[in-house]
Amino acid sequence: MCNKLFYVNLFFFFYLSLFHNVYASQTKNFNLQLKAVNLGNWLVIEGWMKPSLFDGIINNDLLDGTHVQFMSLKLEKYLCAEHGGGTIIVANRTKPFHWETFRLWRVNETMFNLRVSNKQFLGLEDKNKLVADIDSPGNKETFEIVRNDYDPNMVRIRASNGLFLQAISESLITTGTVYEESIWEDNDPSIFKMTVLSDTIIKGEYQITNGYGPNKASKIMQEHWNTYITEDDFKFMSENGLNAVRIPVGWWIAKDPTPPRPFVGGSLKTLDSAFTWAQKYGIKVIVDLHAAPASQNGRAHSATRDGYLEWGDSSIPDTVAIIDFLAERYAERPNLIGIQLMNEPQGVDLESLKKYYKAGYEAVRKHTSSAYVIMSNPLDRDSKVLLPFVKAFDKVVIDVHYYNLFSDKFLNMNVKQNIDYIKYQRAYELNSLTTSNGPLIFVGEWSGDWKVQNASKQDFQKFMNVQVEVYSRATFGWAYWAYKCDSKNWNLKWLLDNNYVKL
C-alpha cells in the first residue's frame, strides 16, 4: 500500500513539474500575465446589459430581426410563404412554423421589409399578387404595420400601393381598400393577429441605431460613449488589480466618422481616448473585433441585422481591411498588447476561418511585430482545433471562453459541483491546451453568473475565487465579462466594490 501511494505521489509531482516546465517555456517572453476586464456594451451594444438604452425607441418590440407571425382573423389561418419562399403567399396553415414566420427589416418606426425563411422578401407583384421571391428589398417589398390603438397585436398591413393586405381566401392574398380604418371586426379580411416572438428580439448595435433612426441615434450613442466608461473607470481598474482591458469594437469603426447607415460615427474617437486613459494608468489594451462584417455567429453582439450568420469567404477581404486599419492606427501605442481578429465565430467554415486568420495575422504584422495576434477558438469546435494551425505563426494567442451557463449540464449543479467543475474539468482543459512552444492561452471571457439559485455571498465568493485561481494558469491571462452591467453577477466593478472578489 505504501509503495502504491509512493508511485501515485511521484506521478502527481511529475505531472505538475511537466506543466510548470511547459508553462515556463511558453511565458519566458511574456512578462505580463493579464488580469483584464471586458469593456462590453460600450463600443458594441449588447442590449441585455443595459436594456433601458432601447426604451426611447417607438415600437421597440418590432426591431430588426424580430420574428413575427400573422393570423387572418377572418380565416383563422396564418400567412405562409409557400416552400419557405420563392413563390406565392397563402393563408392556409392552422399552426405557425418556419414558413409562417417573417423576420423584420425595419425601415422606420412603422415601415418594414418581411424576410422569409429562405432569406427572400415578401413583395407586391403586378396585379396585386403577393410573392416572396426577391433577394434585395425595395419599395414594393416595404409594408406599413398599422397597429390597433387598443390592442397592438391587432394589425393591418399596408402595401406600397397604399392598399391593405386582405386574406380573401386561403389561396388568394391580395390588396384592397379599407373604407373604415377605425373599425376592427373579426370578419374583416384586412385584419391580422400579429404574434411577436419575444425570445427572438435582437438588441444589438444595428437594432439601437436603426431603431432610433438617423436623427436620434447619433445623440443617443454619443451620450452613451461619453458616460458608460470614463477615465475614472480606468483609474478604478488600476487601483483594483486589473492591468488590461479587452475592448470590443465593430467593423464600422474603420469607416468612422461616416460609417454606413444605420451605424453612427464617433466610436473611433472614443477608442482613441480609451488608449490614452489606459496608458495613463498603466493598463494594456486588447482591441477585439467583436462584430465582423456579415456577422460571424448571428448573435446580437455581432451587430447582425436579423440573426443570420452570413460571414464567409466573400467577407474575408473586408474583414482583413478592418484589422489592417486597426493595426496601422494603434501599432505605435505603447500599451497595445494585442489585436483579436474575431470574437466567437460559430457555424463558420473552419477552412475559411483559417484563411482569414492567416490573412489577418499578416495584416497585423505589416504594422507591428510586438503586438500579440489573438485568434478566437470557434465556439462549435474542440478547444484544440487551432493548435496545429497556429504553429506557423509567432506571438499568437488562442482565446477560449468559459461560462458555467450555456449548456444543460449546468442546470442542476449545486455550489460544490460548479466549483469542482472549475477546479478539475476547466483546469484539465487549460493544461491540455498548454503545450511546449505552442500558443499562449487566454481565457478571454468568463463570468460569476451561474445557474445556482439563492446562493449565499460566501458561495459566490468561492465560485469567483476558484475561477480567478484556475484561469490565472492561462499563459496569457484572463478577462472578466464585463466591467459594467445591469446584472450584478456580470458587473465586475460592483463585485469589487462590494467585496465579492479581490484580484
N, C-alpha and C positions, 0 to 999 in steps of 0.2 A: 504493500500500500504506500509506504514511504517513497519507494523508488518511483512508483507511478506518479505521485504528487510532484516529485522532483522533476520528472520529464515534462509534466504539464506546465510547471512554472518556467522551466527552461525554454519551452516553445513560446510561451507568452512573452517572455523578455526578449527572445529573438525577434518576434513579430514587431514589438514596439521599437526595437533597435533598428530593424529594417525600415519601418515607416519614418523614423526620425532621420535616417540617412537619406531617404528619398526626399523628404521634406527639406532637409538642409541643402540637397543638391538643387532643388527647384528654386529655393529662395535666396541662394547665395548672391544673386544680382538684383534682388528685390528687397530693399531695406525698409519699406513702409508697408506693413500689412494693414489693409484698410478696415477701419471701423466707420462705416459710412451710413448715410440715410438717403432714401429716395425723395426727391422733391416732386412727388407725384401730384397731379391735379393743378399744376402751376402753368407750365407752358403747353401741356397737352391735357385737355379737360377730361375728367372721369366723374360723371355726374353723381354717382353713388357716394362719392367722398364729400360732396357739398351740394346736396340736392337743391338748396334754395337758389342756386345760380340760375335755375330754369324757371323760377316762379313767375317771372315777368313775361314769359312767352305766351301769347294768345294761342288757344288750342294746343297746350303743351302736352296733351296726350296723343296728338297727331304729329309726331316728329318724324323726320326722315328715318325710314327703315321699320317703322311700326307696322305690324301685321293687322289687317282688318278684314272682316267678312261682312257681306251684305245679304240679308234675307228679305225677299219680297214679302211684304205683309199680305198682299192680295193672294199670292200663290203659296205662301209659306214654304218657299223653296229658295235655295241660295244661288246667287250669281256664281257662275263657274266658267273658267277659261278651259274649254274642252281640250283634252290632251295636255293640259298644262300650258297651253299657248300655241300660237301658230295657226289658229283657226278662229271659229266664231265663239261668241259668248252666249251661254244659255242660262236658264234658271230652273234646273230640274233635279237638284240634289236636296235631300231632306237633312243630311248631316254634312257639315263642312270638314274638308280635309285640305290637302295641299292645293288642289286645283281651284278650290273655292276661297283661297286666301290670297290677298293682294298686299304687296309691300309699298308703302307710301314713299314717293319722292315729293317733297314739299316745294312748291313754287312760291307761295306766300302763305299767309295765315289761313286762307280758305281754299286755295287752289292747289291741286295735286296731280302728279302722274301716278298711275297704278301699275306696278310691276308684277307680272305673274310668275309662276314657279319656274318656267324655262328662261327667265330673265328678259322676256319681251314685254311690251307695254300695251295696255288697253287703249284702243283708239277708235275714232269715229270714221268709218269709211263712207264712200259715196252712198247716197240713198239711205242715210241714217242707220247704216248697218254697223254693229259693234263687233270688232275683231281684236285679237291680241297677237299681232304679228309684226310689230315694229320694234327694231332693236334700239333706236335712239328717239326719245320723245320730243315732240314739237307741239305746235298749237292744237292739232287735232287729238293729241294724247293728253291734253290738260283738261281736268274736270274740277268743278267747284263743288265742295261738300257743304250743303246748306243744312244746318242743324236746327232742330225744333227748339224754341226758346225754353220750353218746359222739360223736355227730355232730349238731352244732347245726343243720345244714341238713336234717335229717330231722325232720319235724314232724307233729303232729296239730293240727286246728283245731276248737276247742270253740265251739259256738254259744251264744246266750243262753238256750236251753232246757236247757243243761247237757250236751247230747249232741254227739258229734263229727261233723263233715262226713264223708260217705262217698261215694266215686265208685263207685256200683253198676254203672253203665253209662255210655256216652258221653253219653246224654241224661238220665240220672237221677242227680242230685246231691241227696242228702238228708242227714238226720242220724240217728244211731243210737247205741246203747250199745256201748262197748268194755269187755269184761269183764276183760281182762288188759292194763292200760295199760302194764305193764312189758315186754310182748312187742312187738317191732317186726319184722314179717315183710313181705316184699315183696308178698305176695298179700293183705295186709290193705287193704281199701278205704278205711280211715281214715288211711292214711299217705301223706304227700306229700313230695316232694323240693322244698325251697324254694331258689330261686335269688335271692340278693340282688345286685342290680345295683350294684356298689360305686361305680361312677362317677356314680351318681345320689344318693349320700348327701349330704344338705344339712347343713351345720354352721353355723347362724346363731343369732340370739338366741332364736327360737322353739324350736329344737331343744334348746338347752342348758337353758333354763328348764323346758320341758315334760319333757325327759329326766330331769332331777334331781327334778322334782316339787316341789310347794309346800313340803314340809318341809325340803328341802335347798337349793333354788335360791337362796333369799334369802341364805343364808350364803355360798354359792359366789360369787355375783355381788358381794356387798358386799366380800368379801376381794379379788376381782379389781379392783374400782374403787379400793380403798384402796392397792393395791400396784403396779398396772400403770403408772400415771402418777402422779407425786407432785410436790410443789413443787420438789424438787431438779431434776426434769427441765426445768421452766420456766427455772430458773437456768442449766442447761446450754445450753438453746436460745439464751438471750440472749447467753451468753458465746461462742457459736459462730456468730454471724452471722445468726441467724433473728430475724425481727421480727413474726411472726404464726403463728397456728395455725388450722387448719380442723378443727373438732370435729364428727364425725358423731354425730347423735342419732336416736333412733327416735320414732315417733309417740306411743308410750305415755308418753313423758316428760311430756306435757301432762296425763296422768291421775295423776301421782305425788301422794301416796305409795301410792295403791291402784289401780294400773293393772289392766286386765282380765287374768285368767289366760290364759296361764301367766306373763306378764311380772311382774316384781317391782319394788317401789318402791326408790328410793334414787338413781337416776341424776340426778335434778334437783338434789339437794343436791351431788352431785359436780360437776355443771356449774357451779353457783354457786361452788364452790371454785376451779374452773379459771379463771373470770373474775378472781377475787381474786389468784391466783398470777400470772396473766398481767399484770395491772395492776402488780403489784409489780416485775416485771422488764421492763416496757416492751414488752409483747407484745400485739399486736392479736388479736382473736378473730373468726373466722367461725363462726357456728352453721349447720351443714349438716343439713337434713332428709334423712338418708341412707336412712331406711326409712319410706316413706309407707304410709298405711292401704291394705290390699288388695294391696300390692306393685306397684311401678311397673316391674318388669322380671323378676320371677320368680327372682331370684338370692338367694343366702344373705344377702348384705349388706342386702337389703331386708326381712329378717325374714319372708320368705314361709314359710307352713306347709308347702306341698307343691310349690313350683316353678311354680305357675300365676301368671301376670300377671292380676290382676283389678281393677286400678285403672282408673277411667273416670269418666264424668260424675257418677255417683252418689257417687263418693268425694270430689268437689271440696269440698263444704261441710265435711266432717270435716277435710280436709287444710288448708283455709284457717283453720279454727279453731285448728289447731296452730300455724300461722305467727303468727296473732294473739296466741296465748298467749306464744310466744317473744319476739315483738317488744315486747309490753307489759312482760314481765318484765325484759328486758335493754336496753330503749331508753335508759335513763339511765346505763348503764355507759359510762364514757368510752372504754373500749378495744373496744367493739363496732364493728367495721369493716364487717360485712356479715351478711346472713341469706340463706342459699341455700335456695330454695324446694323443690328436689328434686334428688336425685342420680341421674344416669344413667338417665333414662327410656328405655325401649327397647320398641318394639312398641305404644306407646300411640297413640291417635288424636291427630294433630297439632292439630286444632282444639280438642279437649278440653284438651290441654296448654296451648294459648294462653289459653283461657278461664280455666284455673286460674292461670296465670302473671299474668294481669291482676288477678284477684281477690286473689292472694297479694301482689302489689305494693301494692294498695290497703290490704291489712291491715297491712303494714309501715308504710306512710305515715301510717296513723292514729296511730302512736305515735312515729315518728321521721322527720325529713327528712334526717338526716345519714348514716344507715347505707346502704350500698350494697345493692341487691337483686340477688342473683346467680341467674341462670337457666341451668340445665344444658342444653347442646345435646343433643338426642336422639341416642343412640348409632347409631341406624339411619338417620340423615338427614345430608344435606350440612351441613358446618360453618357454612354461611352462611344456613341456613334461617330462623333467628330474626332476622336483621339488619333486614329491613323492619319486622317486628312491633315491635321494641323502640324504634323511633324515637319512639314516642308517650310514652315514659317518661323520667324523669330519674334519673341516678345508677344506671344499670343496668349489670351486668357479665354477659358471656357466658362460661360455663365450658366449656372443652374439655379432654379427657383424652388424653394421648399416651403410648402404650406401644409399644415395638418387640417385641410379643409376639403379640397376639391376631389374627393374620392369617397365612395361608400364605406371604405374600410375604417374611416374615422368617425362614422356616425355614432357608434355605440361605445367608443373608447372612453374610459374614465381618466381621471387625472394621472394616475400612475402609468397607465398604458400609453398615454400620449408622451409622457416624459421618457418612458423606456424606449418608445419608438425612435425618439431623437437620439438617445444615448447609444442605441445599438444599431438600428437599421440605417439611420442617416449617417452615423459615424462610420459604419462599414462602407456605405456608398462613397463617402468622401475619400476614405482610404483607398478604395478601389480605383478612383479617378486620379489619384496622386501617383504618378509614375516618374521614374528617373528620366530626366531630360525631356519630360513631357511638358504640356502647357501648364500654366498656373490655373488654379481653380478658384472661382468667385461665386459665392452664394449671393447673387445679385438682388434677390428678393426673398424675404421671409417676414413673418408676422407673429404677433402674440395672440391672434384670433384663433379660436378652436371651436369644436362642437360641444364642449363640456358646458352643461347648464349649471348656473348657481355656484360657480367655483368661488372659493374664498380668495382674498388678496394674496394670502400666503401660497395658495395653489398656483395662482397666476405668476407670482414671483419665481416660483420653482420652474415653471414652464419657460418663462423668459430666460432665466439664468442658464438652464441647461442648453438652450439654443445658442446663447452667446458663447458658452464654453465649447460646444461642438463645432459651431460654424467658424469659430476663431482658428480652427485647424485648417480651414481652407487656405491654400497657399497665397491667394491674392487678397483674402479677407471676405467681408460680408457687407451688405447694405440692407437696412431695415426698410420695409414698406409700411408706412410712409412717415414723413416728418409731421404733417398735419392731416387731420381727417375728422369729420364729424363723429365717426365711430371711434370710441376711445381706445379700443384694442389695437387699432391701426395707427394711432396718433402717438408717435414716439416722444414728441415734446410733452404731451400730457403725462405720459408714463414716467418720464424723467422727473417732471415737476412734482409728481405725486408718489415718488419713491417705489414705483413698481419694478424698476430695473436700475442698475448702476453699471456704467461702462468703464 
